[in-house]
Amino acid sequence: MEADDERSFFSERGFEPAQALNGGKPPRTSAKKHYEGHRERLRARFAEAGSEALSDYELLEMVLFRSIPRADTKAPAKALLQHFGSIGEVLGAPEHRLREVPGIGEAAARDLKLIAALTQRMLRSEVRGKKVLTSWSQVLDYCRASMAYEDREEFRILFLDKKNCLIRDERQQTGTVDHTPVYPREVMRRALELSASAIILVHNHPSGDPTPSRADIEMTKTIIATAEPLGITIHDHIIIGKNGHASMKGMQLI
């Protein structure tokens, strides 16, 4: 049987009759747990002053209230930040790595990934249907939220119409920690299926350093050469890392 998740791990133990535990006397009313008052205070601060009044670990505490209902969530929240380094890295971490942190079980890990998914959907909605080239900062925010903290390389394509509005964002390939296979003909086939006039290539470097490799540059030039006869423009190839991003066009590599 798998280890209990935090709902059962932190539950109060013991099922003996209350009077037996109290020397035969009627059971006493249990005192309020210390963390219950702490939760009430955090909720009040959030309601009155907003998120800016809370630190990063306190916001994580509040997220964990639901999935860890019968224990203090301060220690797991602080442990998450210490283990991963930032809220972005916490939300971007795979579920199995979240569960390596003491106090974080299946329910808490899934709740954190739910928050991450909602964040990505929100950011994607900000760029869908808009002119991507004039909403560049929003595009980068979405790409960072989607890919920056993945532990394997992913290759994404943003397909654009004639007005450079986003038609579709798709993950084309997932590779290893330092390599993703990319097939230019498959990229073009999908662009033609979607009637895309232009595309933006995006992939991540799990190492954190977004500097393009020689293989990245050569692969991009091959895709450009394949796209040109078809009348499809490659606007850029963006590489996302934990420490920032790199634009091949901005670096004059393409």
N, C-alpha and C positions, 0 to 999 in steps of 0.2 A: 504494500500500500504506500502511495506517495506520502511524503511528509505533509503534515497539515499546513494549510496556508495560514496567514496571520490571523484570520478570523477565529480559528480554533486555537492557534498557538498562544494568543494573548487572552483567551477566555479564562474565566476563573475556574479553578479546579475544585473537585470534591463534590460529592453528592450525598453526604450523610445528612440525616435530618437536622434541621437548625437547632432544635432543643438539645440534641445529643452533643452538638458542638459547643453549646453554651451551658454545659453542666446541668441539663434538665430544665433550665429556666426558659421562659418565653423568648423567642428571638428578638434581638435588638434591631432597631432600624439602622441599616448600613449608612455610614457617613459618605458624603459625596466624594468621589475620587478626585485627587488633586488635579488630574488632567482635564476633568470636566469644566472646572472653573477657568482653566487656561484656554480651553477651546472657546468658551463664551467670550472671554476677553479679546481673543484674536478676531472672532467674528464681529464683535462690536467695533474694533478698530478699523477693520476692513470696511464695514458699513458706513462708518462716520467719516473716515479720512481717505478711503480708497487704497489701492495697491501700493502707492508710493509710501504709505506709512508703515509698510511691512518689509522686512528683509527677504532675501531670496529663500532662505531656509523656512521662514514663517509661511510664505506662500506655498511651499511644498508641503509643509505641515497640514495646511488647510485642504490641499488636494488629497492627502492621505487620511483625513478624518473618516471618510466613507468606508475605505477599504480596511482601515485598522480602527474599529469602533470602540475597543475596550482596552486601550493602552495609550500612553503618551507617545505622540508621533514626532516629538522634537528630535530624539536621537536618530531615528531612521532618516529624517529629512536632512540632518547635518551629515550623516554618513553618506548619503547619496551625493551631496555636493563635494565632500572630501574625496570620494572615490572617483567621480567623473570630472569635477572641476567647475562646472557651470550648469545653470538650468538648461541651456541649449543642449549640452552634452548628455544631461540626464534624460531629457525627452527624446533625444536622438539615439540613445543606446538601445541595442536589441533587448528583447524581453529576458532572454536567458542571462544576460549580464546584469540586468537590474536585480534579478533574484539572487545574485551573488552577495548583495549588500545585506548585512544583518538586519532583520526585522522586515525585509521586503519579500513577501511571498507572491503567490500567483495572482491573487486579487489586486494587490497594490501595483504590481508590474503591469497588469493589463489596464488598470485605470490610468496609469502614466502614459501608456501607449495610446489610449483613447484621447487624452489631452493633446498628444503630439499629432494624432491624425486630424483632430478638429483644427488645430493651428495651421496645418498644411492646407486643409480645405479652404480655410479663411483666406490664406495668402494666395491660393490659386484663383479664388473667385475675384481677387483684386486685379488679376491680369487677363482673365478670360474675356475675350471679345474686345479688348482694348488694343490700341496700337502699341505693340511691344517696344518699338524703338524709342517711343516717347514716355514709356513707363519703366525705364531700365532699372531703377532702384527697386521697384516692386518685384520685377523679374528676379533680380539677384536675391532679394529677401526670400522669395519662394524657393529658389534653388538651394539656398543655404539651409533652410528649414527641412527640405526634402532629402538632402544628400550629404551635408557637411560632416555628419557624425556617424555615417554608416561604416561598418568595419570591412566591407568589400567594395571594390570598384563597381559603379553603376554607370551605364551610358544612356542618357536621355536625349530626346529630340523634341524641340518645340517647333511645331508645324504652323506656318503662317500663310494667310491668304494674300491677295494682291495688294490689300491695304496695310499689310504687315500686322493684322490682328491675329491673335492666337486662335487657331482652329482646334488643335489637340496637343496635349503634352503626354508623351509616352516613354516608359522605360523600355528600351530596346534590348539591353543585355545586362546581365549581372555576372561579374567575373570573380577574380581572387583578390587578395589584399593589394596587389600591385599590377593587375592586368585585366582588361576586359576585351574579349574578341569583338571586333566590329566588322561588318560586311557591307561595303559601300553599295553593292547592288540591292541588298535588302533595304537599306536606308532609302534609296531612290524608288524602289517598288512601293514602299509605304507612302512616300511623298506623293507619288502619282495616284495612288488609291484615294488619298484625301484631297486631291486637287490642290496641293500646296504649291505656292509660288516661291516660297523661301523657307529656310529652316535655320534654326540655331542649335548647334551641338553643345551638349553639356555633359561633363562627367566629373567624378570626384576623385580625389587622392586621399585615401584613408590615412596616409602618413601625416597629413596636415599641411604639407607644403604644396601649394598649387602651381608651382613652376612646371611648365610643359616639358615633357621629355622629348627626345628626338623621335621616338616612336609616335607620340601624340601628334607632333607636327607633320610627320610623313603621312600618317593616316588621314589627317585633315586635308592635306593637299590632294590625296587620292580621291576623297569624297568630292572635293571641289571640281576636280577634273572629270569625274563621273557625272556630276550635276550640270555642268556647263552646257553640254549638247542638248539637254532636256529643258533648258530655260529655267532652271531652278537655282536660286541664289543662296549661297551659304553666307549668312550675315556675320557669324562669329562662331568660335568654339571657346566656351567658357569652362575653366577648370575650377572646381570648388574644393576648398580645404578648410580645416578647422581654423587656420590662421589667416583666412582671407580668400580672395579669388584672383584668377588671372584671365585676361581676355587676349586671345591670340591676335585678334584684330588690333586691339589697343597696343600690343607689343610689336605690331608690324611684322608678325610671323606669317600672316596669310594676306 
